[in-house]
Amino acid sequence: MEKKVKNIGFAITGSFCTHEKILDEIKNLVEKGYKIYPILTTNSAEIDTRFGKAEDLIQHLEKITNNKPMTTIVEVEPTGPKNMFDIIVVAPCTGNTLAKMANGINDTAVTMAVKAHLRNNKPVVIGISTNDALGLNFNNIATLVNTKNIYFIPFGQDDFENKPKSLVADWNLLEETMIQAYNHIQIQPILIKEKE
């Protein structure tokens, strides 16, 4: 019998160009009845960019989810002992966060939330969005692909001519990846053709 995902810790890192798309995905999940608990890295919570203001992101997330985003290690550490989430999604996941997860570095709200969640033997879904995935971070992807309870949203090169080392998840596969991961299955194929 397939288990059902209900409570999602949704961790957002600093791939700022992807935030608008992720907000749309979160809204879709909420409309389908999922309970979303936002978690932000310090960069996502504090840095204003040409893609938007940090405060607007926080307010938008709170409005969509009816939950105040968690932004500190102190806020997220108890989520593991309290067994708060069925699953954690890290999307977008930057190369920086990817590297930290692969090497056990827990110095942000997102990486600490992942660590706290994994102690419960529950799945973490990663949606990568990084310009160095096929560079120095390729080793970290391989490490995480082979790590228990870590699952990837299928990904591909988004612009191989101008950004030959860049990979981005196919956000349309987020929900299906979550459902499969919650049942301890990596959705396949994990590698997709270049995104249009």
C-alpha positions as CSV (number, residue, x, y, z in Angstrom):
1,M,0.0,0.0,0.0
2,E,1.4,3.4,-1.0
3,K,2.0,5.8,1.9
4,K,0.8,9.3,1.6
5,V,2.8,12.5,2.1
6,K,1.1,15.2,4.2
7,N,3.6,17.4,6.0
8,I,6.4,18.8,3.9
9,G,9.4,20.8,5.2
10,F,10.2,22.9,2.1
11,A,13.7,24.3,2.1
12,I,14.7,27.1,-0.2
13,T,18.3,28.1,-1.0
14,G,19.8,31.0,-2.8
15,S,19.2,30.1,-6.5
16,F,17.3,33.4,-6.7
17,C,16.4,33.1,-10.4
18,T,14.4,30.0,-9.5
19,H,12.4,31.4,-6.6
20,E,9.4,32.5,-8.6
21,K,9.0,29.0,-10.2
22,I,9.4,27.4,-6.7
23,L,6.7,29.6,-5.3
24,D,4.3,28.5,-8.0
25,E,5.1,24.8,-7.2
26,I,4.5,25.4,-3.5
27,K,1.2,27.1,-4.2
28,N,0.2,24.1,-6.4
29,L,1.1,21.7,-3.5
30,V,-0.9,23.7,-1.0
31,E,-3.9,23.7,-3.3
32,K,-3.7,19.9,-3.5
33,G,-3.9,19.7,0.3
34,Y,-0.2,19.4,1.3
35,K,0.8,21.2,4.5
36,I,4.0,23.1,3.7
37,Y,6.5,24.4,6.3
38,P,9.0,26.8,4.7
39,I,12.7,26.8,5.6
40,L,15.1,29.4,4.2
41,T,18.9,29.7,4.1
42,T,20.2,33.0,5.5
43,N,20.9,34.2,2.0
44,S,17.3,33.5,0.8
45,A,16.0,35.2,3.9
46,E,18.2,38.3,3.8
47,I,19.6,39.1,0.4
48,D,17.7,41.3,-2.1
49,T,18.6,40.6,-5.7
50,R,17.4,41.7,-9.2
51,F,15.0,38.7,-8.9
52,G,13.2,40.1,-5.9
53,K,13.4,41.2,-2.3
54,A,14.0,38.8,0.6
55,E,11.2,40.3,2.6
56,D,8.7,39.8,-0.3
57,L,9.8,36.1,-0.5
58,I,9.1,35.6,3.2
59,Q,5.8,37.4,3.1
60,H,4.7,35.4,0.0
61,L,5.6,32.1,1.6
62,E,3.8,32.9,4.8
63,K,0.7,33.9,2.8
64,I,0.7,30.8,0.6
65,T,1.5,28.3,3.4
66,N,0.0,30.0,6.5
67,N,3.3,29.2,8.2
68,K,6.1,31.6,9.1
69,P,9.4,30.5,7.3
70,M,12.0,29.1,9.6
71,T,15.3,30.8,9.0
72,T,17.6,29.8,11.9
73,I,19.4,26.7,13.1
74,V,17.7,27.1,16.5
75,E,14.2,27.1,14.8
76,V,14.8,24.0,12.7
77,E,16.8,21.8,15.0
78,P,13.7,20.6,17.0
79,T,11.9,19.5,13.8
80,G,13.8,16.2,13.9
81,P,13.2,15.3,17.5
82,K,9.5,16.3,17.1
83,N,9.3,14.3,13.9
84,M,7.5,17.2,12.2
85,F,7.8,16.3,8.5
86,D,7.0,13.3,6.3
87,I,9.5,14.6,3.8
88,I,11.9,17.5,3.3
89,V,12.2,19.1,-0.2
90,V,15.3,21.2,-0.8
91,A,14.4,23.2,-3.9
92,P,16.1,25.0,-5.4
93,C,19.2,23.4,-4.1
94,T,22.4,25.4,-4.9
95,G,25.8,23.9,-5.4
96,N,26.8,25.4,-2.0
97,T,24.0,23.6,-0.1
98,L,24.5,20.4,-2.2
99,A,28.2,20.4,-1.1
100,K,27.4,21.0,2.5
101,M,24.9,18.1,2.6
102,A,27.3,15.7,0.9
103,N,30.0,16.6,3.4
104,G,28.0,16.8,6.6
105,I,28.2,20.5,7.1
106,N,25.2,21.8,9.0
107,D,25.7,25.5,9.4
108,T,22.4,26.8,7.8
109,A,18.8,26.4,8.7
110,V,18.4,24.2,5.6
111,T,21.3,21.8,6.2
112,M,20.4,21.5,9.9
113,A,16.8,20.7,9.0
114,V,18.0,18.0,6.6
115,K,20.3,16.5,9.3
116,A,17.5,16.6,11.9
117,H,15.0,15.0,9.5
118,L,17.4,12.2,8.3
119,R,17.7,11.0,11.9
120,N,14.1,9.8,11.6
121,N,15.0,7.6,8.5
122,K,12.7,9.7,6.3
123,P,13.3,10.9,2.7
124,V,14.9,14.2,1.5
125,V,14.1,15.3,-2.0
126,I,16.7,17.5,-3.8
127,G,15.8,19.8,-6.7
128,I,19.1,21.1,-8.0
129,S,19.6,24.4,-9.6
130,T,23.3,25.2,-9.9
131,N,25.8,26.4,-12.5
132,D,28.6,24.2,-11.3
133,A,26.8,20.8,-11.1
134,L,29.0,19.3,-13.8
135,G,32.1,20.9,-12.3
136,L,33.4,20.5,-8.8
137,N,29.9,19.7,-7.5
138,F,29.6,16.6,-9.7
139,N,31.3,14.5,-7.0
140,N,28.8,15.8,-4.4
141,I,25.9,14.8,-6.6
142,A,27.3,11.3,-7.0
143,T,27.8,11.1,-3.2
144,L,24.2,12.1,-2.5
145,V,22.7,9.9,-5.2
146,N,24.3,7.0,-3.3
147,T,23.2,8.2,0.1
148,K,20.3,6.5,1.9
149,N,17.0,8.5,2.0
150,I,18.2,11.1,-0.5
151,Y,16.3,11.4,-3.7
152,F,16.6,13.7,-6.7
153,I,14.0,15.4,-8.8
154,P,15.1,14.5,-12.4
155,F,17.5,17.0,-13.8
156,G,19.2,18.1,-17.0
157,Q,21.3,20.8,-18.6
158,D,19.3,23.9,-19.1
159,D,21.7,25.7,-21.5
160,F,24.6,23.5,-22.5
161,E,26.0,26.1,-25.0
162,N,26.2,29.1,-22.6
163,K,26.3,27.2,-19.2
164,P,27.9,23.8,-20.0
165,K,28.2,22.8,-16.3
166,S,24.7,23.9,-15.2
167,L,22.0,21.5,-14.2
168,V,18.4,22.3,-13.2
169,A,15.6,20.0,-11.9
170,D,12.4,19.5,-13.9
171,W,10.0,21.2,-11.5
172,N,7.1,19.5,-13.2
173,L,8.2,16.3,-11.6
174,L,8.4,17.6,-8.1
175,E,5.2,16.1,-6.7
176,E,5.7,12.7,-8.4
177,T,9.3,12.6,-7.1
178,M,8.0,13.3,-3.6
179,I,5.4,10.5,-3.8
180,Q,8.0,8.0,-5.0
181,A,10.6,9.1,-2.5
182,Y,8.2,8.8,0.4
183,N,7.8,5.2,-0.7
184,H,11.7,4.9,-0.9
185,I,11.9,4.9,-4.7
186,Q,14.0,7.1,-6.8
187,I,11.9,8.3,-9.8
188,Q,13.4,7.4,-13.1
189,P,15.0,8.4,-15.3
190,I,17.0,10.7,-13.1
191,L,18.8,12.3,-16.1
192,I,16.6,14.1,-18.6
193,K,17.3,15.8,-21.9
194,E,18.1,19.4,-22.0
195,K,15.3,21.5,-20.7
196,E,13.5,23.6,-23.4
